[in-house]
Amino acid sequence: MQKQWFLIPIISFLSMCTTAQDIKVAEVKRIISTLAADDMEGRKTFTPGAEKAAVFIEQEYTKAQLQPFAGHKDFRQSFHHYEVKPEHQQLWINGHEEKAGDRVLVLSAASHLNWNQDSSLKSEQIKASDNFYEQLDKLQRGAKRNIIVWVDTSHHKEFINYSYGIQESGRHLDNSGGSNVIMVLKPATDTDIKTWAVKVDQQVIPLPLFNIIGMIPGTTKPEEYVIFSAHYDHLGITSPVAEDSIANGADDDASGITAIIMLASYYKKQPPPARTLLFIAFTGEEIGEYGSRYYANHSDPDKIVAMFNIDMLGKISRFGKNSIFITGWERSDFGQILKRNLRGSSFRVYPDPYPDQHLFYRADNASLAKQGVPAHTISTARIDTDTLYHNVRDEVKTLDLPNLTNIIKGIATSARSIVNGTDTPKRVDKKKV
């Protein structure tokens, strides 16, 4: 009896590993070579190259026989950002018109705003004693209505720098929350503001965006979701290096998209999972995690059991072949679960070796982690030494495709107890994210 009982998990494990042999290097090469080809033009958000990549991913989801996410007619989760171009701004304080140019910053996708002290809105302050960026982040997280933010003149430099940065990035705004924020730099003199008025006119251009979401419904726990994600955008066409101006983004993050496509095909060939599996190709990661932020704000975080965000798997990690690292290891027991599932295999998982790089916050997992989801990024990136990161030379020929293939198999192995419903990672403390 004891010998038979001992053989059951071994036989199950070997059976799973044998099936994982369906993840083949030739198929990995086909997918990543397509995504990182020159005709994708670097997959920059809002460009035809990004659309071409999205269509390819949809075709692969169809081939794998995935279903659209519940409530969607196809694989696209469509939404908009808005390019905002200021046209006219006016500011009055205590009945006197002030120069608005470097004193008013509008964070709104509304064409017209006309506010004064009698308007129905919330008034906030960034005081001299506040950390400007921390207070701004706190205010924006809670922005669910119209807010006027008075900024102490001591933050003049931060205000100007932030305003300049917003304008340089094209002021792509998301108004999905319906909030409008106007920031006003207070007068240099300690003026008691009794009356005020702000009038704003701006040109607003809607820009379509979409995440690509495929689903394998769960059986015994269909309302519990496990996400496998990566981002399909990259930098597009940049300054030329040796006459090459296309930032192909083979490692960043065609490797991640290749992984989720291969995993989708793999899981579809397995017995149906206990939990519902979602395969999400996010848009706009490189310019502010637009896609994951939208998804996070339009999903029920309590239903998401775990998020395997995959970003840059093409190089051999600093721990050697067949090894990955997990960002935010200490924030949940997600990494420990993966480590247990990998016992007896040739794969290894480690905590993020680059804590000074703050990688936990620099990928799409952060959007979900802020809502308490055990959301972590899996990577092999040599972020400390990789000279090809965000470079036009990030091409397929620089990657180790056999190792990438094995890493995808390892992720499938590491996820098995979460997918089959026997392990549930602890939630992330969203107050500490």
ABEGO torsion letter per residue (X at the ends): XAAAAAAAAAAAAAAAAAAAAABBAAAAAAAAAAAABAAAGGGBBGBAAAAAAAAAAAAAAAAAGBBBBBGBABABBBBBBBBBBBABBBBBBGGBBBBAAAABBBBBABABBBBBAABBBBBBBBBAABBAAAAAAAAAAABABBBBBBBBAAAAAAAAAAAAAAAAAGGBBBAAAGBBBBBBBBBABBBBBABBBBBBBBBBBBBBBBBBBBBBBBAABAABBBBBBBBABBAEBBBBBGGBABBAGAAOAAAAAAAAAAAAAAAAABBBBABBBBBBBBBGAAAGGAAAAAAAAABBAAABABBBBBBGAABBBAAEBGBBBBBGAAABAAAAAAAAAABGBABBBBBBABAAAGAAAABAAAAAAAAGBBBBBBBABBAAABAABGBAABBAAABBAAAAAAAAAAAAAAAAAAAAGABBBBBBBAAAX
